[in-house]
Amino acid sequence: MEIPGCLHPSARYHWGGDQPTCTRTKSAGILLLMACLWAAPHAVEVRLVNGPSHCAGRVEVLYNETWGTVCDDSWGLSEGQVVCRQLGCGAVLSISQGARYGEGTGQIWLDEVNCTGAEGDLSECHVKKWGEHNCHHVEDASVEYSGISELGPLQLLNGPNRCAGRVEVLHNHLWGTVCDDNWDLADAAVVCRQLGCGTARAAVSGAHFGRGHDRIWLDEVNCTGTEASLFECRASAWGDNNCYHGEDAGVICSDSLIAEPAQLRLTNGSNRCAGRVEVLHDEQWGSVCDHGWDNRDAEVVCRQLGCGTALSTSGEAYAGAEPLRIWLDNMSCTGTETALNKCRASPWGNSSCSHGKYATVVCSGSAVSSFAPVRLVDGPGRCAGRVEVFHKEQWGTVCDDSWDFLDAAVVCRQLGCGMAIAAPWRALFGRGQDPIWLDEVNCTGTEAALSQCKAKDWGVHGCDHGEDASVVCSGNGGLARASVATSLAFCALKLPATSEVAAASVPVARRKAEVQFRGGLLSRVGMRWRL
């Protein structure tokens, strides 16, 4: 029997390799037939990595016993459908370019993958030769499928958890960001509600959680705050925007802050803001080894304790009773963490440290440790929020009667948060629940601590929590500064009235200002108030 001239019509194999051709020579027929059959395309092994399950993630293929990525050039819905079919993961939810699930390492095996969508696996699609590409790992392709319960049409990415991050929405099988034009707390409230993440704590702008890589799907979002979904809010048409990814909107929801930091204290020092570092774990206090301990670690400790900034990390271990345990070793903080247990370190209790080699800290707040500690809560960062002071082993709020910029300046100084930007009234950052400790606070602005200012006796007031005072300081990055214009408007309304008419109108104006802020009517360009 004569062997066909060639088992395939072209001399170039469509999967990217050179195709062996069969001759008509009878003597070699059987061997060439076997070679042709051996060279027939085999299903390429594929996987999705770095996602919430095996049905979402960065696309990787196996070649020469090595996994490598797929470049996103020409990557689209048809290619995603083939991977979906091959993995048995249901319908395609989205295909993404720009390394949505992180950049791979090593080989980039495939580029210019071109499928019709009907193929049984990727080996049947047209593509360049193995390893031939003009890409970088920032172009790694990814896929998500509808069978993934963790995914929905709305996500917060690049944050500490699913309840804080950059806002991204799904449209036409592609993820995209939301521009921060007119982005406010009402919009953030809808996002948090839709995700089941509690209430909105902050609506951040300026790509606070990093710049996206995909489309910018929404702009000029305008929610009332009562919608069940972000897609029920008014906005420009899909993809219609005048933005760039430096304006990507973000959200911080209350549930993102649920995890409590490990308890922390400084012992054997002259006051609560200086001494040996100890943490509470498994209901037992233990020390921190000084291996690698530096000023960045100390900054986190001082911040967590509300003790200002770090002044010293001297090797002096502070005399006193030896701790029973050494809980942490090889601490490595960046200096921006909100709590020591958020820094990198050896596992709890895993230490090669000898006793006496303990981490110590002297914070700037040690100079005013005899004064009542103060903190700012329920704001977007530690340097903006509702003012609370510590008295009789309990935190409590400050009434806004006579509260002004000079009082705020003292709070910012005490916390090591830079300069005061604003002193908002009327529980701008929510109502407190504990005692109202201070009222009629009257600082000169030069005091070292709030409790050094003149005020009524502790606990004496005629206020309710709707009058809780707040502060916005210049420190702690853009989150605090995002409230600058809003806060300044409140400060402006605190000027003394010069007539009975003005005096009567101030409370009304103040209420109007508060309503305008909470309704998101602060103009983004020029920050003008529309009363």
Secondary structure, 3 states (H helix, E strand, C coil): CCCCCCCCCCCECCCCCECCCCCCCHHHHHHHHHHHHHCCCCCCCEEEEEEEECCEEEEEEEECCEEEEEECCCCCHHHHHHHHHHHCCCCEEEEECCCCCCCCCCCEEECCCECCCCCCCHHHCECCCCCCCCCCHHHECEEEECCCCCCCCEEEEEEEECCEEEEEEEECCEEEEEECCCCCHHHHHHHHHHHCCCCEEEEECCCCCCCCCCEEEECCCECCCCCCCHHHCECCCCCCCCCCHHHECEEEEHHHHCCCCCCEEEEEEEECCEEEEEEEECCEEEEEECCCCCHHHHHHHHHHHCCCCEEECCCCCCCCCCCCEEEECCCECCCCCCCHHHCECCCCCCCCCCCCCECEEEEHHHHHCCCCCEEEEEEEECCEEEEEEEECCEEEEEECCCCCHHHHHHHHHHHCCCCEEECCCCCCCCCCCCCEEECCCECCCCCCCHHHCECCCCCCCCCCHHHECEEEECCCCHHHHCCHHHHHHHHHCCCCCCCHHHHHHHHHHHHHHHHHHHCCCCCCCCCCCCC
